Amino acid sequence: MAWVYILKCSDGSYYTGSAIDLEKRLAEHNTGTFDGYTAKRLPVKLIFAYETSTIHDAFLRERQIKGWSRRKKEALINGEWNKLVEYSKSKE
């Protein structure tokens, strides 16, 4: 099993990632283990997680979500499926 997840950073931005061990990856984000996007935006909070059958599937979903607008990500986070469909049809 693997995960695709969205974190809310201390500056209000979102970070989307994928991992096999979600708890370990969250700890790595919050300790700044990796010098990446979240390292300068600590602390981060897990606000969405979706389990997939393989890391490949999680990575594909991560890439898809990273291309979405902020409002579309928020619709996903909030479980607003009707808005998610609506935003998918719009140019935004």
PDB file of N, CA, C and O in Angstrom:
ATOM      1  N   MET A   1       0.832  -1.187   0.000  1.00  0.00           N
ATOM      2  CA  MET A   1       0.000   0.000   0.000  1.00  0.00           C
ATOM      3  C   MET A   1       0.875   1.250   0.000  1.00  0.00           C
ATOM      4  O   MET A   1       2.023   1.227   0.445  1.00  0.00           O
ATOM      5  N   ALA A   2       0.307   2.331  -0.507  1.00  0.00           N
ATOM      6  CA  ALA A   2       1.008   3.611  -0.565  1.00  0.00           C
ATOM      7  C   ALA A   2      -0.014   4.737  -0.397  1.00  0.00           C
ATOM      8  O   ALA A   2      -1.223   4.510  -0.433  1.00  0.00           O
ATOM      9  N   TRP A   3       0.490   5.929  -0.218  1.00  0.00           N
ATOM     10  CA  TRP A   3      -0.371   7.073   0.071  1.00  0.00           C
ATOM     11  C   TRP A   3      -0.045   8.260  -0.819  1.00  0.00           C
ATOM     12  O   TRP A   3       1.110   8.477  -1.186  1.00  0.00           O
ATOM     13  N   VAL A   4      -1.065   9.019  -1.161  1.00  0.00           N
ATOM     14  CA  VAL A   4      -0.903  10.366  -1.694  1.00  0.00           C
ATOM     15  C   VAL A   4      -1.494  11.268  -0.616  1.00  0.00           C
ATOM     16  O   VAL A   4      -2.532  10.948  -0.038  1.00  0.00           O
ATOM     17  N   TYR A   5      -0.840  12.387  -0.347  1.00  0.00           N
ATOM     18  CA  TYR A   5      -1.269  13.218   0.772  1.00  0.00           C
ATOM     19  C   TYR A   5      -1.100  14.694   0.446  1.00  0.00           C
ATOM     20  O   TYR A   5      -0.332  15.073  -0.438  1.00  0.00           O
ATOM     21  N   ILE A   6      -1.840  15.516   1.184  1.00  0.00           N
ATOM     22  CA  ILE A   6      -1.711  16.967   1.079  1.00  0.00           C
ATOM     23  C   ILE A   6      -1.444  17.503   2.476  1.00  0.00           C
ATOM     24  O   ILE A   6      -2.137  17.163   3.435  1.00  0.00           O
ATOM     25  N   LEU A   7      -0.427  18.347   2.569  1.00  0.00           N
ATOM     26  CA  LEU A   7      -0.078  19.011   3.816  1.00  0.00           C
ATOM     27  C   LEU A   7      -0.428  20.488   3.705  1.00  0.00           C
ATOM     28  O   LEU A   7      -0.340  21.079   2.629  1.00  0.00           O
ATOM     29  N   LYS A   8      -0.825  21.073   4.826  1.00  0.00           N
ATOM     30  CA  LYS A   8      -0.971  22.526   4.884  1.00  0.00           C
ATOM     31  C   LYS A   8       0.251  23.051   5.615  1.00  0.00           C
ATOM     32  O   LYS A   8       0.529  22.650   6.745  1.00  0.00           O
ATOM     33  N   CYS A   9       0.973  23.944   4.972  1.00  0.00           N
ATOM     34  CA  CYS A   9       2.201  24.495   5.537  1.00  0.00           C
ATOM     35  C   CYS A   9       1.883  25.712   6.410  1.00  0.00           C
ATOM     36  O   CYS A   9       0.782  26.261   6.350  1.00  0.00           O
ATOM     37  N   SER A  10       2.856  26.122   7.215  1.00  0.00           N
ATOM     38  CA  SER A  10       2.658  27.235   8.143  1.00  0.00           C
ATOM     39  C   SER A  10       2.324  28.546   7.436  1.00  0.00           C
ATOM     40  O   SER A  10       1.711  29.426   8.041  1.00  0.00           O
ATOM     41  N   ASP A  11       2.712  28.695   6.171  1.00  0.00           N
ATOM     42  CA  ASP A  11       2.393  29.915   5.425  1.00  0.00           C
ATOM     43  C   ASP A  11       1.049  29.823   4.697  1.00  0.00           C
ATOM     44  O   ASP A  11       0.684  30.729   3.947  1.00  0.00           O
ATOM     45  N   GLY A  12       0.312  28.725   4.919  1.00  0.00           N
ATOM     46  CA  GLY A  12      -1.003  28.549   4.307  1.00  0.00           C
ATOM     47  C   GLY A  12      -0.980  27.851   2.957  1.00  0.00           C
ATOM     48  O   GLY A  12      -2.035  27.556   2.396  1.00  0.00           O
ATOM     49  N   SER A  13       0.198  27.584   2.432  1.00  0.00           N
ATOM     50  CA  SER A  13       0.300  26.891   1.144  1.00  0.00           C
ATOM     51  C   SER A  13       0.084  25.392   1.330  1.00  0.00           C
ATOM     52  O   SER A  13       0.122  24.876   2.447  1.00  0.00           O
ATOM     53  N   TYR A  14      -0.143  24.714   0.219  1.00  0.00           N
ATOM     54  CA  TYR A  14      -0.340  23.270   0.234  1.00  0.00           C
ATOM     55  C   TYR A  14       0.857  22.569  -0.402  1.00  0.00           C
ATOM     56  O   TYR A  14       1.476  23.078  -1.337  1.00  0.00           O
ATOM     57  N   TYR A  15       1.163  21.399   0.128  1.00  0.00           N
ATOM     58  CA  TYR A  15       2.201  20.545  -0.449  1.00  0.00           C
ATOM     59  C   TYR A  15       1.579  19.180  -0.687  1.00  0.00           C
ATOM     60  O   TYR A  15       0.967  18.611   0.217  1.00  0.00           O
ATOM     61  N   THR A  16       1.729  18.654  -1.885  1.00  0.00           N
ATOM     62  CA  THR A  16       1.217  17.331  -2.232  1.00  0.00           C
ATOM     63  C   THR A  16       2.387  16.377  -2.407  1.00  0.00           C
ATOM     64  O   THR A  16       3.371  16.706  -3.069  1.00  0.00           O
ATOM     65  N   GLY A  17       2.277  15.191  -1.811  1.00  0.00           N
ATOM     66  CA  GLY A  17       3.343  14.205  -1.920  1.00  0.00           C
ATOM     67  C   GLY A  17       2.792  12.792  -1.922  1.00  0.00           C
ATOM     68  O   GLY A  17       1.582  12.578  -1.840  1.00  0.00           O
ATOM     69  N   SER A  18       3.707  11.827  -2.018  1.00  0.00           N
ATOM     70  CA  SER A  18       3.330  10.414  -1.962  1.00  0.00           C
ATOM     71  C   SER A  18       4.371   9.671  -1.144  1.00  0.00           C
ATOM     72  O   SER A  18       5.531  10.078  -1.072  1.00  0.00           O
ATOM     73  N   ALA A  19       3.943   8.576  -0.528  1.00  0.00           N
ATOM     74  CA  ALA A  19       4.844   7.815   0.337  1.00  0.00           C
ATOM     75  C   ALA A  19       4.301   6.415   0.561  1.00  0.00           C
ATOM     76  O   ALA A  19       3.105   6.163   0.414  1.00  0.00           O
ATOM     77  N   ILE A  20       5.196   5.516   0.919  1.00  0.00           N
ATOM     78  CA  ILE A  20       4.785   4.178   1.331  1.00  0.00           C
ATOM     79  C   ILE A  20       4.457   4.188   2.821  1.00  0.00           C
ATOM     80  O   ILE A  20       3.440   3.631   3.234  1.00  0.00           O
ATOM     81  N   ASP A  21       5.302   4.809   3.624  1.00  0.00           N
ATOM     82  CA  ASP A  21       5.103   4.904   5.068  1.00  0.00           C
ATOM     83  C   ASP A  21       4.722   6.342   5.402  1.00  0.00           C
ATOM     84  O   ASP A  21       5.592   7.198   5.566  1.00  0.00           O
ATOM     85  N   LEU A  22       3.431   6.603   5.502  1.00  0.00           N
ATOM     86  CA  LEU A  22       2.929   7.964   5.686  1.00  0.00           C
ATOM     87  C   LEU A  22       3.397   8.575   7.003  1.00  0.00           C
ATOM     88  O   LEU A  22       3.827   9.728   7.025  1.00  0.00           O
ATOM     89  N   GLU A  23       3.322   7.830   8.090  1.00  0.00           N
ATOM     90  CA  GLU A  23       3.739   8.368   9.388  1.00  0.00           C
ATOM     91  C   GLU A  23       5.205   8.778   9.376  1.00  0.00           C
ATOM     92  O   GLU A  23       5.562   9.842   9.881  1.00  0.00           O
ATOM     93  N   LYS A  24       6.044   7.940   8.803  1.00  0.00           N
ATOM     94  CA  LYS A  24       7.474   8.249   8.716  1.00  0.00           C
ATOM     95  C   LYS A  24       7.702   9.497   7.867  1.00  0.00           C
ATOM     96  O   LYS A  24       8.498  10.366   8.223  1.00  0.00           O
ATOM     97  N   ARG A  25       7.000   9.573   6.752  1.00  0.00           N
ATOM     98  CA  ARG A  25       7.175  10.723   5.858  1.00  0.00           C
ATOM     99  C   ARG A  25       6.719  12.011   6.524  1.00  0.00           C
ATOM    100  O   ARG A  25       7.360  13.048   6.353  1.00  0.00           O
ATOM    101  N   LEU A  26       5.627  11.972   7.279  1.00  0.00           N
ATOM    102  CA  LEU A  26       5.164  13.165   7.995  1.00  0.00           C
ATOM    103  C   LEU A  26       6.191  13.621   9.019  1.00  0.00           C
ATOM    104  O   LEU A  26       6.449  14.816   9.164  1.00  0.00           O
ATOM    105  N   ALA A  27       6.772  12.664   9.724  1.00  0.00           N
ATOM    106  CA  ALA A  27       7.818  12.995  10.696  1.00  0.00           C
ATOM    107  C   ALA A  27       9.008  13.639   9.990  1.00  0.00           C
ATOM    108  O   ALA A  27       9.588  14.599  10.498  1.00  0.00           O
ATOM    109  N   GLU A  28       9.369  13.118   8.827  1.00  0.00           N
ATOM    110  CA  GLU A  28      10.479  13.693   8.061  1.00  0.00           C
ATOM    111  C   GLU A  28      10.170  15.127   7.643  1.00  0.00           C
ATOM    112  O   GLU A  28      11.040  15.996   7.700  1.00  0.00           O
ATOM    113  N   HIS A  29       8.940  15.370   7.225  1.00  0.00           N
ATOM    114  CA  HIS A  29       8.548  16.741   6.866  1.00  0.00           C
ATOM    115  C   HIS A  29       8.667  17.660   8.077  1.00  0.00           C
ATOM    116  O   HIS A  29       9.262  18.733   7.985  1.00  0.00           O
ATOM    117  N   ASN A  30       8.107  17.247   9.206  1.00  0.00           N
ATOM    118  CA  ASN A  30       8.051  18.130  10.370  1.00  0.00           C
ATOM    119  C   ASN A  30       9.379  18.325  11.084  1.00  0.00           C
ATOM    120  O   ASN A  30       9.518  19.253  11.881  1.00  0.00           O
ATOM    121  N   THR A  31      10.347  17.475  10.816  1.00  0.00           N
ATOM    122  CA  THR A  31      11.676  17.683  11.403  1.00  0.00           C
ATOM    123  C   THR A  31      12.615  18.368  10.419  1.00  0.00           C
ATOM    124  O   THR A  31      13.762  18.659  10.760  1.00  0.00           O
ATOM    125  N   GLY A  32      12.148  18.626   9.211  1.00  0.00           N
ATOM    126  CA  GLY A  32      12.984  19.279   8.210  1.00  0.00           C
ATOM    127  C   GLY A  32      14.109  18.397   7.710  1.00  0.00           C
ATOM    128  O   GLY A  32      15.142  18.900   7.267  1.00  0.00           O
ATOM    129  N   THR A  33      13.923  17.079   7.777  1.00  0.00           N
ATOM    130  CA  THR A  33      14.944  16.122   7.355  1.00  0.00           C
ATOM    131  C   THR A  33      15.388  16.365   5.913  1.00  0.00           C
ATOM    132  O   THR A  33      16.570  16.238   5.593  1.00  0.00           O
ATOM    133  N   PHE A  34      14.448  16.710   5.057  1.00  0.00           N
ATOM    134  CA  PHE A  34      14.768  16.966   3.656  1.00  0.00           C
ATOM    135  C   PHE A  34      14.714  18.461   3.386  1.00  0.00           C
ATOM    136  O   PHE A  34      13.780  19.142   3.808  1.00  0.00           O
ATOM    137  N   ASP A  35      15.717  18.967   2.685  1.00  0.00           N
ATOM    138  CA  ASP A  35      15.768  20.379   2.336  1.00  0.00           C
ATOM    139  C   ASP A  35      14.933  20.603   1.085  1.00  0.00           C
ATOM    140  O   ASP A  35      15.450  20.642  -0.032  1.00  0.00           O
ATOM    141  N   GLY A  36      13.654  20.745   1.292  1.00  0.00           N
ATOM    142  CA  GLY A  36      12.740  20.931   0.172  1.00  0.00           C
ATOM    143  C   GLY A  36      11.705  21.985   0.511  1.00  0.00           C
ATOM    144  O   GLY A  36      11.921  22.818   1.392  1.00  0.00           O
ATOM    145  N   TYR A  37      10.596  21.947  -0.180  1.00  0.00           N
ATOM    146  CA  TYR A  37       9.548  22.957  -0.055  1.00  0.00           C
ATOM    147  C   TYR A  37       9.071  23.131   1.385  1.00  0.00           C
ATOM    148  O   TYR A  37       8.936  24.260   1.858  1.00  0.00           O
ATOM    149  N   THR A  38       8.816  22.035   2.079  1.00  0.00           N
ATOM    150  CA  THR A  38       8.237  22.145   3.425  1.00  0.00           C
ATOM    151  C   THR A  38       9.251  22.535   4.492  1.00  0.00           C
ATOM    152  O   THR A  38       8.854  23.013   5.555  1.00  0.00           O
ATOM    153  N   ALA A  39      10.536  22.349   4.250  1.00  0.00           N
ATOM    154  CA  ALA A  39      11.562  22.612   5.268  1.00  0.00           C
ATOM    155  C   ALA A  39      11.530  24.055   5.766  1.00  0.00           C
ATOM    156  O   ALA A  39      11.854  24.315   6.925  1.00  0.00           O
ATOM    157  N   LYS A  40      11.149  24.983   4.916  1.00  0.00           N
ATOM    158  CA  LYS A  40      11.100  26.396   5.295  1.00  0.00           C
ATOM    159  C   LYS A  40       9.685  26.844   5.655  1.00  0.00           C
ATOM    160  O   LYS A  40       9.435  28.035   5.845  1.00  0.00           O
ATOM    161  N   ARG A  41       8.772  25.899   5.747  1.00  0.00           N
ATOM    162  CA  ARG A  41       7.368  26.223   6.010  1.00  0.00           C
ATOM    163  C   ARG A  41       6.809  25.377   7.152  1.00  0.00           C
ATOM    164  O   ARG A  41       5.650  24.962   7.111  1.00  0.00           O
ATOM    165  N   LEU A  42       7.613  25.126   8.150  1.00  0.00           N
ATOM    166  CA  LEU A  42       7.219  24.287   9.283  1.00  0.00           C
ATOM    167  C   LEU A  42       6.465  25.099  10.321  1.00  0.00           C
ATOM    168  O   LEU A  42       6.683  26.305  10.441  1.00  0.00           O
ATOM    169  N   PRO A  43       5.584  24.459  11.068  1.00  0.00           N
ATOM    170  CA  PRO A  43       5.205  23.051  10.957  1.00  0.00           C
ATOM    171  C   PRO A  43       4.205  22.841   9.821  1.00  0.00           C
ATOM    172  O   PRO A  43       3.589  23.784   9.324  1.00  0.00           O
ATOM    173  N   VAL A  44       4.066  21.588   9.432  1.00  0.00           N
ATOM    174  CA  VAL A  44       3.076  21.215   8.428  1.00  0.00           C
ATOM    175  C   VAL A  44       2.028  20.326   9.088  1.00  0.00           C
ATOM    176  O   VAL A  44       2.299  19.640  10.074  1.00  0.00           O
ATOM    177  N   LYS A  45       0.831  20.355   8.521  1.00  0.00           N
ATOM    178  CA  LYS A  45      -0.278  19.566   9.074  1.00  0.00           C
ATOM    179  C   LYS A  45      -0.894  18.722   7.959  1.00  0.00           C
ATOM    180  O   LYS A  45      -1.183  19.227   6.874  1.00  0.00           O
ATOM    181  N   LEU A  46      -1.090  17.444   8.236  1.00  0.00           N
ATOM    182  CA  LEU A  46      -1.746  16.555   7.279  1.00  0.00           C
ATOM    183  C   LEU A  46      -3.225  16.918   7.208  1.00  0.00           C
ATOM    184  O   LEU A  46      -3.923  16.909   8.222  1.00  0.00           O
ATOM    185  N   ILE A  47      -3.704  17.239   5.993  1.00  0.00           N
ATOM    186  CA  ILE A  47      -5.114  17.602   5.851  1.00  0.00           C
ATOM    187  C   ILE A  47      -5.868  16.699   4.880  1.00  0.00           C
ATOM    188  O   ILE A  47      -7.093  16.769   4.785  1.00  0.00           O
ATOM    189  N   PHE A  48      -5.135  15.851   4.158  1.00  0.00           N
ATOM    190  CA  PHE A  48      -5.781  14.911   3.243  1.00  0.00           C
ATOM    191  C   PHE A  48      -4.837  13.748   3.001  1.00  0.00           C
ATOM    192  O   PHE A  48      -3.634  13.941   2.827  1.00  0.00           O
ATOM    193  N   ALA A  49      -5.384  12.539   2.989  1.00  0.00           N
ATOM    194  CA  ALA A  49      -4.597  11.349   2.653  1.00  0.00           C
ATOM    195  C   ALA A  49      -5.512  10.344   1.963  1.00  0.00           C
ATOM    196  O   ALA A  49      -6.666  10.155   2.347  1.00  0.00           O
ATOM    197  N   TYR A  50      -4.966   9.711   0.938  1.00  0.00           N
ATOM    198  CA  TYR A  50      -5.712   8.730   0.160  1.00  0.00           C
ATOM    199  C   TYR A  50      -4.806   7.533  -0.064  1.00  0.00           C
ATOM    200  O   TYR A  50      -3.695   7.676  -0.574  1.00  0.00           O
ATOM    201  N   GLU A  51      -5.277   6.355   0.314  1.00  0.00           N
ATOM    202  CA  GLU A  51      -4.484   5.141   0.167  1.00  0.00           C
ATOM    203  C   GLU A  51      -4.668   4.556  -1.230  1.00  0.00           C
ATOM    204  O   GLU A  51      -5.785   4.471  -1.740  1.00  0.00           O
ATOM    205  N   THR A  52      -3.554   4.155  -1.838  1.00  0.00           N
ATOM    206  CA  THR A  52      -3.567   3.519  -3.153  1.00  0.00           C
ATOM    207  C   THR A  52      -2.949   2.132  -3.037  1.00  0.00           C
ATOM    208  O   THR A  52      -2.342   1.795  -2.020  1.00  0.00           O
ATOM    209  N   SER A  53      -3.104   1.344  -4.071  1.00  0.00           N
ATOM    210  CA  SER A  53      -2.587  -0.028  -4.009  1.00  0.00           C
ATOM    211  C   SER A  53      -1.085  -0.116  -4.255  1.00  0.00           C
ATOM    212  O   SER A  53      -0.436  -1.044  -3.772  1.00  0.00           O
ATOM    213  N   THR A  54      -0.524   0.838  -5.000  1.00  0.00           N
ATOM    214  CA  THR A  54       0.921   0.808  -5.281  1.00  0.00           C
ATOM    215  C   THR A  54       1.507   2.211  -5.184  1.00  0.00           C
ATOM    216  O   THR A  54       0.782   3.201  -5.279  1.00  0.00           O
ATOM    217  N   ILE A  55       2.815   2.293  -4.997  1.00  0.00           N
ATOM    218  CA  ILE A  55       3.486   3.595  -4.969  1.00  0.00           C
ATOM    219  C   ILE A  55       3.391   4.261  -6.335  1.00  0.00           C
ATOM    220  O   ILE A  55       3.340   5.488  -6.425  1.00  0.00           O
ATOM    221  N   HIS A  56       3.369   3.473  -7.386  1.00  0.00           N
ATOM    222  CA  HIS A  56       3.214   4.032  -8.733  1.00  0.00           C
ATOM    223  C   HIS A  56       1.876   4.759  -8.863  1.00  0.00           C
ATOM    224  O   HIS A  56       1.818   5.865  -9.402  1.00  0.00           O
ATOM    225  N   ASP A  57       0.801   4.138  -8.370  1.00  0.00           N
ATOM    226  CA  ASP A  57      -0.517   4.778  -8.393  1.00  0.00           C
ATOM    227  C   ASP A  57      -0.517   6.058  -7.562  1.00  0.00           C
ATOM    228  O   ASP A  57      -1.091   7.066  -7.973  1.00  0.00           O
ATOM    229  N   ALA A  58       0.124   6.020  -6.400  1.00  0.00           N
ATOM    230  CA  ALA A  58       0.202   7.205  -5.540  1.00  0.00           C
ATOM    231  C   ALA A  58       0.962   8.327  -6.244  1.00  0.00           C
ATOM    232  O   ALA A  58       0.555   9.487  -6.191  1.00  0.00           O
ATOM    233  N   PHE A  59       2.059   7.978  -6.899  1.00  0.00           N
ATOM    234  CA  PHE A  59       2.853   8.975  -7.608  1.00  0.00           C
ATOM    235  C   PHE A  59       2.055   9.599  -8.754  1.00  0.00           C
ATOM    236  O   PHE A  59       2.116  10.811  -8.963  1.00  0.00           O
ATOM    237  N   LEU A  60       1.309   8.782  -9.494  1.00  0.00           N
ATOM    238  CA  LEU A  60       0.494   9.311 -10.588  1.00  0.00           C
ATOM    239  C   LEU A  60      -0.566  10.273 -10.065  1.00  0.00           C
ATOM    240  O   LEU A  60      -0.797  11.331 -10.650  1.00  0.00           O
ATOM    241  N   ARG A  61      -1.209   9.902  -8.961  1.00  0.00           N
ATOM    242  CA  ARG A  61      -2.225  10.781  -8.373  1.00  0.00           C
ATOM    243  C   ARG A  61      -1.586  12.067  -7.839  1.00  0.00           C
ATOM    244  O   ARG A  61      -2.157  13.149  -7.973  1.00  0.00           O
ATOM    245  N   GLU A  62      -0.398  11.943  -7.233  1.00  0.00           N
ATOM    246  CA  GLU A  62       0.331  13.125  -6.752  1.00  0.00           C
ATOM    247  C   GLU A  62       0.574  14.105  -7.904  1.00  0.00           C
ATOM    248  O   GLU A  62       0.305  15.299  -7.772  1.00  0.00           O
ATOM    249  N   ARG A  63       1.075  13.606  -9.019  1.00  0.00           N
ATOM    250  CA  ARG A  63       1.357  14.460 -10.179  1.00  0.00           C
ATOM    251  C   ARG A  63       0.079  15.128 -10.689  1.00  0.00           C
ATOM    252  O   ARG A  63       0.096  16.290 -11.095  1.00  0.00           O
ATOM    253  N   GLN A  64      -1.026  14.385 -10.662  1.00  0.00           N
ATOM    254  CA  GLN A  64      -2.301  14.939 -11.106  1.00  0.00           C
ATOM    255  C   GLN A  64      -2.725  16.090 -10.201  1.00  0.00           C
ATOM    256  O   GLN A  64      -3.063  17.171 -10.684  1.00  0.00           O
ATOM    257  N   ILE A  65      -2.708  15.862  -8.899  1.00  0.00           N
ATOM    258  CA  ILE A  65      -3.152  16.868  -7.936  1.00  0.00           C
ATOM    259  C   ILE A  65      -2.246  18.095  -7.964  1.00  0.00           C
ATOM    260  O   ILE A  65      -2.730  19.219  -7.830  1.00  0.00           O
ATOM    261  N   LYS A  66      -0.954  17.901  -8.133  1.00  0.00           N
ATOM    262  CA  LYS A  66      -0.028  19.041  -8.186  1.00  0.00           C
ATOM    263  C   LYS A  66      -0.368  19.995  -9.326  1.00  0.00           C
ATOM    264  O   LYS A  66      -0.027  21.177  -9.262  1.00  0.00           O
ATOM    265  N   GLY A  67      -1.026  19.507 -10.355  1.00  0.00           N
ATOM    266  CA  GLY A  67      -1.414  20.357 -11.476  1.00  0.00           C
ATOM    267  C   GLY A  67      -2.730  21.094 -11.274  1.00  0.00           C
ATOM    268  O   GLY A  67      -3.127  21.893 -12.123  1.00  0.00           O
ATOM    269  N   TRP A  68      -3.403  20.841 -10.177  1.00  0.00           N
ATOM    270  CA  TRP A  68      -4.707  21.446  -9.920  1.00  0.00           C
ATOM    271  C   TRP A  68      -4.576  22.839  -9.326  1.00  0.00           C
ATOM    272  O   TRP A  68      -3.550  23.191  -8.746  1.00  0.00           O
ATOM    273  N   SER A  69      -5.637  23.626  -9.483  1.00  0.00           N
ATOM    274  CA  SER A  69      -5.721  24.938  -8.842  1.00  0.00           C
ATOM    275  C   SER A  69      -5.927  24.753  -7.335  1.00  0.00           C
ATOM    276  O   SER A  69      -6.289  23.672  -6.870  1.00  0.00           O
ATOM    277  N   ARG A  70      -5.690  25.821  -6.597  1.00  0.00           N
ATOM    278  CA  ARG A  70      -5.895  25.784  -5.148  1.00  0.00           C
ATOM    279  C   ARG A  70      -7.349  25.444  -4.813  1.00  0.00           C
ATOM    280  O   ARG A  70      -7.606  24.633  -3.923  1.00  0.00           O
ATOM    281  N   ARG A  71      -8.297  26.057  -5.516  1.00  0.00           N
ATOM    282  CA  ARG A  71      -9.707  25.808  -5.180  1.00  0.00           C
ATOM    283  C   ARG A  71     -10.110  24.366  -5.479  1.00  0.00           C
ATOM    284  O   ARG A  71     -10.951  23.801  -4.780  1.00  0.00           O
ATOM    285  N   LYS A  72      -9.522  23.774  -6.502  1.00  0.00           N
ATOM    286  CA  LYS A  72      -9.823  22.374  -6.805  1.00  0.00           C
ATOM    287  C   LYS A  72      -9.240  21.466  -5.723  1.00  0.00           C
ATOM    288  O   LYS A  72      -9.880  20.496  -5.317  1.00  0.00           O
ATOM    289  N   LYS A  73      -8.025  21.776  -5.251  1.00  0.00           N
ATOM    290  CA  LYS A  73      -7.435  21.013  -4.147  1.00  0.00           C
ATOM    291  C   LYS A  73      -8.300  21.137  -2.897  1.00  0.00           C
ATOM    292  O   LYS A  73      -8.503  20.157  -2.180  1.00  0.00           O
ATOM    293  N   GLU A  74      -8.808  22.340  -2.634  1.00  0.00           N
ATOM    294  CA  GLU A  74      -9.650  22.540  -1.452  1.00  0.00           C
ATOM    295  C   GLU A  74     -10.960  21.769  -1.561  1.00  0.00           C
ATOM    296  O   GLU A  74     -11.466  21.276  -0.553  1.00  0.00           O
ATOM    297  N   ALA A  75     -11.510  21.657  -2.744  1.00  0.00           N
ATOM    298  CA  ALA A  75     -12.720  20.848  -2.939  1.00  0.00           C
ATOM    299  C   ALA A  75     -12.426  19.385  -2.607  1.00  0.00           C
ATOM    300  O   ALA A  75     -13.243  18.718  -1.972  1.00  0.00           O
ATOM    301  N   LEU A  76     -11.268  18.886  -3.030  1.00  0.00           N
ATOM    302  CA  LEU A  76     -10.865  17.512  -2.710  1.00  0.00           C
ATOM    303  C   LEU A  76     -10.690  17.346  -1.205  1.00  0.00           C
ATOM    304  O   LEU A  76     -11.205  16.394  -0.618  1.00  0.00           O
ATOM    305  N   ILE A  77      -9.970  18.262  -0.586  1.00  0.00           N
ATOM    306  CA  ILE A  77      -9.703  18.209   0.853  1.00  0.00           C
ATOM    307  C   ILE A  77     -11.006  18.190   1.645  1.00  0.00           C
ATOM    308  O   ILE A  77     -11.134  17.461   2.629  1.00  0.00           O
ATOM    309  N   ASN A  78     -11.971  18.997   1.209  1.00  0.00           N
ATOM    310  CA  ASN A  78     -13.241  19.132   1.925  1.00  0.00           C
ATOM    311  C   ASN A  78     -14.293  18.109   1.514  1.00  0.00           C
ATOM    312  O   ASN A  78     -15.408  18.119   2.036  1.00  0.00           O
ATOM    313  N   GLY A  79     -13.945  17.231   0.583  1.00  0.00           N
ATOM    314  CA  GLY A  79     -14.901  16.214   0.144  1.00  0.00           C
ATOM    315  C   GLY A  79     -16.077  16.791  -0.623  1.00  0.00           C
ATOM    316  O   GLY A  79     -17.160  16.207  -0.630  1.00  0.00           O
ATOM    317  N   GLU A  80     -15.877  17.922  -1.262  1.00  0.00           N
ATOM    318  CA  GLU A  80     -16.940  18.583  -2.025  1.00  0.00           C
ATOM    319  C   GLU A  80     -16.892  18.087  -3.471  1.00  0.00           C
ATOM    320  O   GLU A  80     -16.398  18.765  -4.372  1.00  0.00           O
ATOM    321  N   TRP A  81     -17.421  16.889  -3.654  1.00  0.00           N
ATOM    322  CA  TRP A  81     -17.291  16.201  -4.938  1.00  0.00           C
ATOM    323  C   TRP A  81     -17.962  16.951  -6.074  1.00  0.00           C
ATOM    324  O   TRP A  81     -17.459  16.962  -7.198  1.00  0.00           O
ATOM    325  N   ASN A  82     -19.109  17.585  -5.785  1.00  0.00           N
ATOM    326  CA  ASN A  82     -19.802  18.333  -6.837  1.00  0.00           C
ATOM    327  C   ASN A  82     -18.949  19.510  -7.315  1.00  0.00           C
ATOM    328  O   ASN A  82     -18.909  19.795  -8.512  1.00  0.00           O
ATOM    329  N   LYS A  83     -18.269  20.192  -6.396  1.00  0.00           N
ATOM    330  CA  LYS A  83     -17.387  21.296  -6.787  1.00  0.00           C
ATOM    331  C   LYS A  83     -16.160  20.776  -7.524  1.00  0.00           C
ATOM    332  O   LYS A  83     -15.670  21.413  -8.456  1.00  0.00           O
ATOM    333  N   LEU A  84     -15.673  19.630  -7.107  1.00  0.00           N
ATOM    334  CA  LEU A  84     -14.511  19.037  -7.769  1.00  0.00           C
ATOM    335  C   LEU A  84     -14.829  18.773  -9.243  1.00  0.00           C
ATOM    336  O   LEU A  84     -14.015  19.046 -10.124  1.00  0.00           O
ATOM    337  N   VAL A  85     -16.012  18.243  -9.491  1.00  0.00           N
ATOM    338  CA  VAL A  85     -16.444  17.990 -10.873  1.00  0.00           C
ATOM    339  C   VAL A  85     -16.604  19.313 -11.622  1.00  0.00           C
ATOM    340  O   VAL A  85     -16.167  19.445 -12.765  1.00  0.00           O
ATOM    341  N   GLU A  86     -17.233  20.287 -10.967  1.00  0.00           N
ATOM    342  CA  GLU A  86     -17.437  21.605 -11.591  1.00  0.00           C
ATOM    343  C   GLU A  86     -16.099  22.254 -11.954  1.00  0.00           C
ATOM    344  O   GLU A  86     -15.939  22.764 -13.062  1.00  0.00           O
ATOM    345  N   TYR A  87     -15.150  22.236 -11.033  1.00  0.00           N
ATOM    346  CA  TYR A  87     -13.844  22.855 -11.278  1.00  0.00           C
ATOM    347  C   TYR A  87     -13.050  22.089 -12.324  1.00  0.00           C
ATOM    348  O   TYR A  87     -12.190  22.662 -12.993  1.00  0.00           O
ATOM    349  N   SER A  88     -13.328  20.813 -12.469  1.00  0.00           N
ATOM    350  CA  SER A  88     -12.649  20.020 -13.493  1.00  0.00           C
ATOM    351  C   SER A  88     -13.106  20.426 -14.892  1.00  0.00           C
ATOM    352  O   SER A  88     -12.360  20.291 -15.862  1.00  0.00           O
ATOM    353  N   LYS A  89     -14.324  20.919 -14.984  1.00  0.00           N
ATOM    354  CA  LYS A  89     -14.873  21.317 -16.277  1.00  0.00           C
ATOM    355  C   LYS A  89     -14.504  22.747 -16.644  1.00  0.00           C
ATOM    356  O   LYS A  89     -14.560  23.122 -17.815  1.00  0.00           O
ATOM    357  N   SER A  90     -14.121  23.556 -15.642  1.00  0.00           N
ATOM    358  CA  SER A  90     -13.798  24.957 -15.908  1.00  0.00           C
ATOM    359  C   SER A  90     -12.360  25.096 -16.387  1.00  0.00           C
ATOM    360  O   SER A  90     -11.579  24.146 -16.322  1.00  0.00           O
ATOM    361  N   LYS A  91     -12.022  26.267 -16.860  1.00  0.00           N
ATOM    362  CA  LYS A  91     -10.670  26.542 -17.366  1.00  0.00           C
ATOM    363  C   LYS A  91      -9.680  26.727 -16.225  1.00  0.00           C
ATOM    364  O   LYS A  91      -8.473  26.660 -16.453  1.00  0.00           O
ATOM    365  N   GLU A  92     -10.154  26.958 -15.006  1.00  0.00           N
ATOM    366  CA  GLU A  92      -9.272  27.224 -13.884  1.00  0.00           C
ATOM    367  C   GLU A  92      -8.648  26.008 -13.303  1.00  0.00           C
ATOM    368  O   GLU A  92      -7.880  26.105 -12.346  1.00  0.00           O
TER     369      GLU A  92
END
